[in-house]
Amino acid sequence: MVEQELLDPRTVRDAKLLASLGKEHQRLQDVVRLAAELRQIDTELVDAKEMANGDDPDFSAEAREEVLRLDARLEAIDAALKPLLIPRDPLDDRPAIIEIRAGTGGDEAALFAADLWRMYERFFARQGWRIEVISMSDGTLGGIKEVIARIDGSGAFGTMRWESGVHRVQRVPATETQGRIHTSAATVAVLPEAEEVDVTIEDKDLRIDVFRASGPGGQSVNTTDSAVRITHIPSGIVVSQQDQKSQLQNKLKAMQVLRSRLLDARLSVLEAERSKMRSAQVGTGDRSAKIRTYNYPQDRITDHRIGLSVHGMQGVMDGNIGAFIDALQEAEVKERLGG
């Protein structure tokens, strides 16, 4: 079926559909390849076990080693096959809109938000993903009050969706003279980039205000009403944008973020309903939940959803967050497969 669609001339003219079908074709090829290897190993395992029970001690010992090797390979194939058997969420391949905001903790929270943004920037760079900063509001002492960015790359949203939630830090702030450990927090929201077909936005449901931008941004700042604030009246969602040079550019960027927030709100309701039937809280979309603690004095980062603790703060803050993402994806696979 997928191969037929790939050969359809209409598919060739649709770049997005072609890319989607290409990925599905590759997934199915991987399933077929691993299933064939699984059958081959099963056959070899039967023969190896039979030889391991033979009368020749040397031959039996060698056969037992082969049984161990084949068993290990079976486990590896089983682990690789399970995720491929679960229908892939089509949103996983979308670009991601990531929003990081300083939470409780004043200047220290803003500094931590900046640390999280740098951590993600380094991770994105290793993935080869493109980063487009939509807006950024600086805090004092080099911190960040808020940053909103678009991340474009293979599986961007599917990879980063696990980072949504409250990130908590425990450390001695640079402003602390007594050496006391403070607890601060920053929130991370990862949204799938919405397309116009995903959500319907009526002009009558929008209130658009323009105002004079402030802060750095070039000659147009403080001279024209280029900043835009869009309020979606039915949902109460408000998006402000002032980082672009013109009012039109700011409006387009604000609408991009608004669409993604509306899509995310709809998905969060569906996910919350689904989570009621599940034992774990992985990926529930509850943005108020504390998901991870960065404990500097103990050099330990703990993900509370799966109980995973990793030592080596410097490595994680340098963008090495793959251990958490891999473990969360594995937990989701196990949960969807019924444990």
C-alpha positions as CSV (number, residue, x, y, z in Angstrom):
1,M,0.0,0.0,0.0
2,V,2.8,2.5,1.0
3,E,4.8,1.5,-2.1
4,Q,1.9,2.1,-4.4
5,E,1.3,5.6,-2.8
6,L,5.0,6.4,-3.2
7,L,4.7,5.6,-7.0
8,D,1.7,7.7,-7.4
9,P,2.6,10.9,-9.4
10,R,0.4,13.0,-7.1
11,T,2.5,11.9,-4.2
12,V,5.7,13.1,-5.9
13,R,4.2,16.6,-6.3
14,D,3.4,16.7,-2.5
15,A,6.7,17.1,-0.7
16,K,5.2,16.7,2.8
17,L,3.3,13.6,1.8
18,L,6.3,12.1,0.1
19,A,8.5,12.6,3.1
20,S,5.8,11.1,5.4
21,L,5.3,8.1,3.2
22,G,9.1,7.7,2.9
23,K,9.5,7.5,6.6
24,E,6.6,5.0,6.9
25,H,8.1,2.9,4.2
26,Q,11.5,2.8,6.0
27,R,9.7,1.9,9.3
28,L,8.0,-1.1,7.6
29,Q,11.2,-2.2,6.0
30,D,12.9,-2.2,9.4
31,V,10.0,-4.3,10.8
32,V,10.3,-6.8,8.0
33,R,14.1,-7.0,8.4
34,L,14.0,-7.5,12.2
35,A,11.1,-10.0,11.9
36,A,13.2,-12.1,9.4
37,E,16.2,-12.0,11.7
38,L,14.0,-13.0,14.6
39,R,12.8,-16.1,12.8
40,Q,16.4,-17.0,11.7
41,I,17.7,-16.7,15.3
42,D,14.8,-18.8,16.6
43,T,15.8,-21.6,14.2
44,E,19.5,-21.3,15.2
45,L,18.6,-21.3,18.9
46,V,16.7,-24.6,18.6
47,D,19.8,-26.2,16.9
48,A,22.2,-24.6,19.5
49,K,20.2,-25.9,22.5
50,E,20.0,-29.4,21.0
51,M,23.8,-29.4,20.5
52,A,24.3,-28.0,24.1
53,N,22.7,-31.2,25.4
54,G,25.1,-33.4,23.4
55,D,27.6,-35.9,24.8
56,D,30.8,-34.1,23.7
57,P,31.8,-31.7,26.6
58,D,33.8,-29.3,24.5
59,F,31.2,-29.2,21.8
60,S,28.4,-28.7,24.4
61,A,30.3,-25.9,26.1
62,E,30.7,-24.1,22.8
63,A,27.0,-24.6,22.0
64,R,26.0,-23.1,25.4
65,E,28.0,-20.0,24.6
66,E,26.2,-19.8,21.3
67,V,22.9,-20.1,23.1
68,L,23.8,-17.1,25.4
69,R,24.8,-15.0,22.4
70,L,21.6,-15.8,20.5
71,D,19.5,-15.1,23.6
72,A,21.2,-11.7,24.0
73,R,20.6,-10.9,20.3
74,L,16.9,-11.9,20.7
75,E,16.5,-9.5,23.5
76,A,18.1,-6.7,21.5
77,I,15.8,-7.4,18.5
78,D,12.8,-7.5,20.7
79,A,13.6,-4.1,22.2
80,A,14.2,-2.6,18.7
81,L,11.0,-4.2,17.3
82,K,8.5,-3.1,19.9
83,P,8.6,0.7,19.2
84,L,8.2,0.0,15.5
85,L,5.0,-2.0,16.1
86,I,3.3,1.0,17.8
87,P,1.6,3.4,15.4
88,R,3.7,6.6,15.2
89,D,2.0,9.8,16.2
90,P,2.0,11.9,12.9
91,L,2.7,15.0,15.0
92,D,6.1,13.6,16.1
93,D,7.7,14.6,12.8
94,R,6.5,18.2,13.1
95,P,8.8,21.1,14.0
96,A,8.5,22.1,17.7
97,I,7.6,25.4,19.4
98,I,9.5,25.5,22.7
99,E,8.7,28.0,25.4
100,I,10.9,28.4,28.5
101,R,9.8,30.8,31.2
102,A,11.4,31.7,34.6
103,G,9.2,30.5,37.5
104,T,9.5,31.0,41.2
105,G,12.8,32.2,42.4
106,G,13.4,35.7,41.1
107,D,16.7,36.4,39.4
108,E,17.9,32.8,40.1
109,A,14.9,31.4,38.3
110,A,15.8,33.6,35.3
111,L,19.4,32.4,35.4
112,F,18.2,28.8,35.5
113,A,15.9,29.4,32.5
114,A,18.9,30.7,30.6
115,D,20.8,27.6,31.6
116,L,18.0,25.4,30.3
117,W,17.9,27.3,27.0
118,R,21.7,26.9,26.6
119,M,21.4,23.2,27.4
120,Y,18.7,22.7,24.7
121,E,20.6,24.8,22.2
122,R,23.6,22.5,22.5
123,F,21.3,19.4,22.2
124,F,19.7,20.9,19.1
125,A,23.1,21.6,17.5
126,R,24.1,17.9,18.0
127,Q,20.9,16.8,16.3
128,G,21.6,19.1,13.4
129,W,18.3,20.9,14.0
130,R,17.6,24.5,12.9
131,I,16.8,27.0,15.6
132,E,14.7,30.1,15.0
133,V,14.2,32.4,18.0
134,I,10.7,33.9,17.8
135,S,11.0,36.1,20.9
136,M,13.2,36.5,23.9
137,S,12.8,38.6,27.0
138,D,16.0,39.1,29.0
139,G,16.2,39.1,32.8
140,T,18.8,40.7,35.0
141,L,22.3,39.2,35.6
142,G,22.3,37.4,32.3
143,G,19.1,35.5,32.9
144,I,16.1,35.0,30.7
145,K,12.5,35.8,31.6
146,E,11.1,34.0,28.6
147,V,12.2,32.5,25.3
148,I,10.1,31.1,22.5
149,A,11.7,29.3,19.6
150,R,10.9,27.2,16.6
151,I,12.9,24.0,16.3
152,D,13.0,22.3,12.9
153,G,14.5,18.9,12.3
154,S,13.8,15.2,12.0
155,G,11.5,14.1,14.8
156,A,11.9,17.4,16.6
157,F,8.5,17.5,18.4
158,G,8.5,13.7,19.0
159,T,11.9,13.9,20.7
160,M,11.3,17.1,22.7
161,R,7.7,16.5,23.8
162,W,9.1,14.8,27.0
163,E,10.6,18.1,28.2
164,S,7.3,19.8,28.9
165,G,6.7,20.5,32.6
166,V,8.3,22.2,35.6
167,H,12.1,21.9,35.9
168,R,13.4,22.6,39.4
169,V,16.9,23.6,40.4
170,Q,18.6,23.3,43.8
171,R,21.9,25.2,44.1
172,V,23.6,28.2,45.7
173,P,22.8,31.2,43.6
174,A,25.5,33.6,42.4
175,T,23.8,36.3,44.4
176,E,23.8,34.3,47.7
177,T,26.5,35.5,50.1
178,Q,25.7,33.1,52.9
179,G,26.2,29.9,50.8
180,R,22.6,28.8,51.3
181,I,21.0,26.4,48.8
182,H,17.9,27.9,47.1
183,T,15.2,26.1,45.2
184,S,14.0,27.8,42.0
185,A,12.0,26.7,38.9
186,A,11.4,27.2,35.3
187,T,8.7,25.9,33.1
188,V,9.1,24.3,29.7
189,A,6.3,23.9,27.2
190,V,6.9,22.0,23.9
191,L,4.2,22.3,21.3
192,P,3.8,20.8,17.9
193,E,3.9,23.4,15.2
194,A,0.3,23.8,14.0
195,E,-0.7,24.1,10.4
196,E,-3.6,26.2,9.3
197,V,-5.7,23.1,8.7
198,D,-5.2,21.9,12.3
199,V,-7.1,24.7,14.0
200,T,-9.8,27.1,12.7
201,I,-9.3,30.7,13.9
202,E,-12.1,33.2,13.0
203,D,-11.2,36.9,12.7
204,K,-14.1,37.7,14.9
205,D,-12.5,35.6,17.7
206,L,-9.4,37.8,17.7
207,R,-8.5,41.1,19.4
208,I,-5.4,42.6,17.9
209,D,-3.6,45.4,19.7
210,V,-0.5,47.2,18.5
211,F,1.9,49.1,20.6
212,R,5.4,50.5,20.6
213,A,8.1,47.9,21.0
214,S,10.7,48.3,23.8
215,G,14.3,47.1,24.2
216,P,16.8,46.1,21.6
217,G,15.7,45.5,18.0
218,G,16.9,48.2,15.7
219,Q,15.9,51.6,14.5
220,S,12.2,50.8,14.4
221,V,12.0,50.2,18.1
222,N,10.4,53.0,20.1
223,T,9.5,54.9,16.9
224,T,6.6,52.9,15.4
225,D,3.8,50.7,16.7
226,S,5.3,47.5,15.4
227,A,4.7,45.3,18.4
228,V,1.6,43.1,18.3
229,R,-0.6,41.5,21.0
230,I,-3.2,39.0,19.9
231,T,-5.9,37.8,22.2
232,H,-7.9,34.7,21.2
233,I,-11.2,35.6,22.9
234,P,-12.8,32.1,23.3
235,S,-9.8,30.6,24.9
236,G,-8.3,33.7,26.6
237,I,-4.9,32.8,25.1
238,V,-2.7,36.0,24.7
239,V,0.4,36.1,22.5
240,S,2.6,39.1,22.3
241,Q,5.4,39.6,19.7
242,Q,7.8,42.5,19.2
243,D,11.1,41.0,18.2
244,Q,10.5,41.4,14.4
245,K,11.1,44.6,12.5
246,S,7.6,45.2,11.2
247,Q,4.1,44.9,12.5
248,L,3.2,42.4,9.8
249,Q,6.2,40.2,10.7
250,N,5.3,40.3,14.4
251,K,1.6,39.5,13.6
252,L,2.7,36.4,11.5
253,K,5.0,35.2,14.3
254,A,2.3,35.7,16.9
255,M,-0.3,33.8,14.8
256,Q,2.2,31.0,14.4
257,V,2.5,30.7,18.2
258,L,-1.2,31.1,18.8
259,R,-2.1,28.3,16.4
260,S,0.4,26.0,18.2
261,R,-1.0,26.9,21.6
262,L,-4.5,26.2,20.5
263,L,-3.6,22.9,19.0
264,D,-1.6,22.0,22.1
265,A,-4.6,22.9,24.4
266,R,-6.8,20.6,22.4
267,L,-4.3,17.8,22.5
268,S,-3.7,18.3,26.2
269,V,-7.4,17.6,26.9
270,L,-7.3,14.4,24.9
271,E,-4.1,13.3,26.6
272,A,-5.5,14.0,30.0
273,E,-8.5,11.9,29.3
274,R,-6.3,9.1,28.0
275,S,-4.0,9.3,31.1
276,K,-6.9,8.5,33.4
277,M,-6.7,4.9,32.1
278,R,-3.0,4.7,32.6
279,S,-0.8,4.0,35.6
280,A,2.2,6.2,34.6
281,Q,2.3,9.9,34.1
282,V,4.7,10.0,31.2
283,G,3.6,12.5,28.6
284,T,0.3,13.6,30.1
285,G,0.8,17.2,29.1
286,D,0.3,18.4,32.7
287,R,2.5,21.6,32.6
288,S,2.1,22.2,36.3
289,A,3.8,18.9,37.2
290,K,7.4,18.9,38.5
291,I,9.2,16.6,36.1
292,R,12.9,17.0,36.9
293,T,15.1,18.3,39.6
294,Y,18.7,19.5,39.0
295,N,20.5,19.1,42.4
296,Y,23.9,20.9,42.0
297,P,25.3,20.1,45.5
298,Q,24.7,16.4,44.9
299,D,25.7,16.5,41.2
300,R,22.4,14.7,40.4
301,I,19.6,15.2,38.0
302,T,16.4,13.2,38.7
303,D,13.4,12.7,36.4
304,H,10.5,12.1,38.7
305,R,8.2,10.6,36.1
306,I,10.3,7.4,35.7
307,G,12.5,7.7,38.8
308,L,15.7,8.0,36.8
309,S,18.7,9.7,38.4
310,V,21.8,10.6,36.5
311,H,25.1,12.0,38.0
312,G,27.2,14.5,36.0
313,M,25.6,17.9,36.1
314,Q,28.1,19.5,33.7
315,G,27.5,16.9,31.0
316,V,23.7,17.3,31.2
317,M,23.9,21.1,31.1
318,D,26.2,20.8,28.1
319,G,23.3,19.2,26.2
320,N,23.7,15.5,27.0
321,I,20.0,14.8,27.8
322,G,19.7,11.7,25.6
323,A,19.6,9.4,28.6
324,F,16.4,11.0,29.8
325,I,14.8,11.2,26.4
326,D,15.6,7.5,25.6
327,A,14.4,6.3,29.0
328,L,11.1,8.3,28.7
329,Q,10.5,7.0,25.2
330,E,11.1,3.4,26.4
331,A,8.7,3.9,29.3
332,E,6.0,5.2,26.9
333,V,6.5,2.2,24.6
334,K,6.2,-0.2,27.6
335,E,3.1,1.5,28.8
336,R,1.4,1.5,25.4
337,L,2.2,-2.2,25.0
338,G,0.6,-2.9,28.3
339,G,3.6,-3.0,30.6
